Amino acid sequence: MINSQKYWVVKSLNHNGILAKTDQGKEVILLGKGIGFGLKPDQEISGLDKNVKCYGLENDDESLHDIVKDSDPIFLEITSEIIAEAEKVFQNFDTNILIPLADHIAFSIERIKGNTNITNPLTDDIKLLFKEEYKVAENARRIIEEKIGFTISDDEIGYISLHVHCGVTQEKPVQSMQFAQIVHQTVSMVEEAFDITIDDDSVSYIRLLNHIKFLLVRLERDEEVMISISDYTEKEFPESFAISEKVCAYISSLLRVELSSEEKGYLALHIEKVRHALIDA
């Protein structure tokens, strides 16, 4: 399939990438094998095949020229290939992650060159929470090795997974990291309080995870739980309710929001289900 859109070259980034403008004057990055070879500023190009990828900015007030002027184009190529892997798995994937993910990978390689190891304490949680995103991000290790000969760690794959998740949900990486933090902290509190180990493949764990996910969605949308079971759970499951209060206090301090008693009651019920499932096992 041929792209009939006409572009005008702003500058060649390297043999495989150019900065260009559309008929409407919008700056875009075009990435494809050999596309930048021999092109000159203001040259018109058209009839690009489907293997050439076009990336723009969501915010027209920003300048791609300013953003990429000090960047190594190889990281744009690497990220474009990662996005291509994501598009095989996810529909309606947001390619606006190109620049932030390329920057992240560039910084990661600088850390490797400087023998600086950056750990990610939430890697295991990210791998469980965002399984498909993590699988896509694992391809980044192969792509980076093939392109520039460096091997990234599992912790870096965890961080790349967050960027991939942003392409799926249009969240910011910090939001995805906070979700992973909250799940990790909730599980840790429950395990410590009841002196148990929660199986992350269990149905009760998945239900707890999903409850926290939708709890955070409700907070973001300012939605309320219409039916209260907090009095019931506080009376029937006081230990689980006490943990729920601690978790909700943690979420409140992290996100700077107040959680209702209804939320505490429902979270307590899910915590009790996890505890009860392990007792019966």
N, C-alpha and C positions, 0 to 999 in steps of 0.2 A: 504494500500500500504506500503510495507516494503522498507526502505532505506538500500540498500546493501553496502553502503560506510562503510569502516572500520575506526575506530578512536582509538586513544590511549589516555588514561586518563593522563592529566597533574596534575590536582587536582580537588577534589570535592568542589564545592562552597557551596552547601547545599543539602538537600535531593532531590531537584527538579532541580538542575543545576550542570553542570561540565564544566571545562575548558579542552579542548582536542586538539589533533593534528590529521590532516589527513595524508594519505599516503605521500602526498607531503610536509609535515611538516608545513602546514598552521594552525595557531591557530584558534580555533572556540569555541563558547559557545553553548552548547547543553542544552536546557531547556525542561523539561517534567516532569509530575508527577512521583516522586519516582526514577527518573533516576540516581540520585547521591547516592542513598542508598547503602552502603557497598562496593563502588568502591575504588580501590587503585591506586596510581600513576603507570603509565606504563601498566596498564591493558588494554587489547584489548576489544573493544566492537563493535558489528555490529548487523544488523538485527533490527534496530530501526523502530518503527511504525510511521505512519504519524502524530501522535500527538506530537512527539518530534520535536522541532524547532531548526534549526541550524543557528547561526549568526556568521559572520566573520567581518573583517575590509576591507574597500575599499583600504586603504593604507597598503601595506605589510611591510613597514618600521616601522610601529608602532607595539607595543607588547600588545596583549590583557592581558597577564599576569600582566604587569605593570599597565594597566588601571583598572583592576578589583580587584587588590590586597587589596585596601583600601575601596572597595565599598560593600554595603550591598546587597547581591544577591536578596533580596525580591523586590528591585526596578527593577531589570532585569526581574523578573517574572511579575511584574505589567505592565511593558512596553511591554513585549512580548504579553500579553493579549490585550493591546491597539492596537498593530500592527495587531493582529489577527482580531480585529473588523474592522480595516482599510482595510484589505485585502478582507473583505466581500463586501466592497463598491467600492474600486478602483482596477483597473487592474495594473499590473506591479508596485506594491508599493515597494519603496526602504526601505529595512529593516535596512539600515545603520543608521537610526535614533535611533536605540536601545540604544547605549551608551549615546549620548547627551540628549535624552529624559529621560532616567533613572536618569542621573545626575540632570536634572532640577527638576524632581519630588522629588528626595532626598533632594535638597535644599529647595523646597517648604515645605516639611514636617518639616524640621529644623526651618523654619520661623514660621510655625504654633506652634511648640513646644515652641518657644521663644516669642510667642504672637506678632510677627511682621507681620503686614499686608502690603503686596505689592499690590498697585493698578495698574490697567492697563487702562489708559484713552482711549484706542482704542478697548476695548472689544466689544462695540456695532458695531463698524466698521468691526472688524474681523468676527463677527457673520454674518454680511451681505455679506461681500466679500467672505468668505470661508464657505458657509453654510453647505456643506457636511462634511467638515473637522471638523466644530464645533460640528455637530451631533455625529461624531465619538468620539471627545474629551469629550463629555458629558458622555460617557460610562466610562471615566477614574474616574469620581467621584464615581460611583458605585463600580468599581474594587478596588480602593484605600480603600474605606470604608470596603469592604469585606475582603481585605487582611490585613490591619493594623489598621482599626478603626478610621481613620482621614477623615474629610470632607473638600474638597478643595472648594474654592470660584469660582464664575463665572469668575473673573479676571484670576485665574489660568487656568481655562478651555480655556480662550482666548489664553494664552501663549502656552498651549498644542496644540491648533488648529494650531498654526504656525509651530510646529514641524511636525504635521500630514501633513500639506501642503507641507513641505519640502520633505516628503516621496512620495508625488504625483508628485512634480515638480523637485525635486533634487536641489531646491534653498537652500540658507542658511536662517536660521530664521530671520537674520537682513534684508535680502532683502524683505521678506514677511512683516515684520514690517514697513519698509520704504514705501512699497506700501500702506499699511493701513494708514500710516501717511499722505501721499500725498493726498489720497482720502479724508480723514477727513479734511485736511487743505483747499483743493479746495472747498468742500461743505461749509465749514465755511465762506470762503471768499465770495462766491456767495450769501449765505444767508444774510451776514452782509451788503454787497454792495446794494442789492435790497430790504432789509428788508422783506425777505420771509422765509418760512420754506419748505424745499424740502422733498417731500414724498419719502421715500426710496423704496417704492414699485412701483413707477411710471416708465413708459417706458423711459421718458427722463432722469431720474436718472440712470437707468441701462445702457442707451446708454453713458452717461457721464462717468460712472464707467468703461465701456468697452473701451472707447476711451483712458482714462488714462492708463489702463492696456496695451493696444497695443502701446501707446506712450512710455511707459517704456521698452517694449520689443524691440522697434525700437532703443532706446538709447543703450540698452545692445548689440544689434547686429550691431550697427553703421549703421543702415539703414536710408535712407532719404525719406521724402515725396516728390514725384516727381512734383506735381502740387501745385502752390502757390495760396492761396486765401486770403492772409494776407491783401493786399491792399483793397480788397472788404470788408472784415469783419471790418477792421479798419474804413472804411468810413461809412458803413451801420449800424454797431453795435459798436459804439465807447466805450460805457460803458462795454460791454462784452469783447471787445478787451483789455481794460485797466485792467480788472480782469485777463484775460488770461496772460497778461504780468507779473502781480504780482505772479500768480501761477507758471509761467515758471521760474521767478527769484528765487522763493522758491525751486523749483525742482533743479535748477542749483546749488544753495548753498548747498543743502542737498546731492546731488549726485556728485557734482563737475564736471558737464558737461555743455556744452553750448547748449541751444535749439535754433533751427533755427526759422526764421520768419515764415516759412511754418507751423511748429508745433504750433506756437502761433496763426496763423490764423485759423487752424482747431479746436483748443481747444476753441477759441472764438466763433466759430459757434455752438459748443455743449453747451457752457454756455448760449448762446442766446436762444437755443432751450428749455433749462430748464426754463429760465425766461419767454419765450413766452408761454410755456405750462401752467405755473402758472397764467399768466395774463388772459389767455382765459378760465381758469377753473371756 
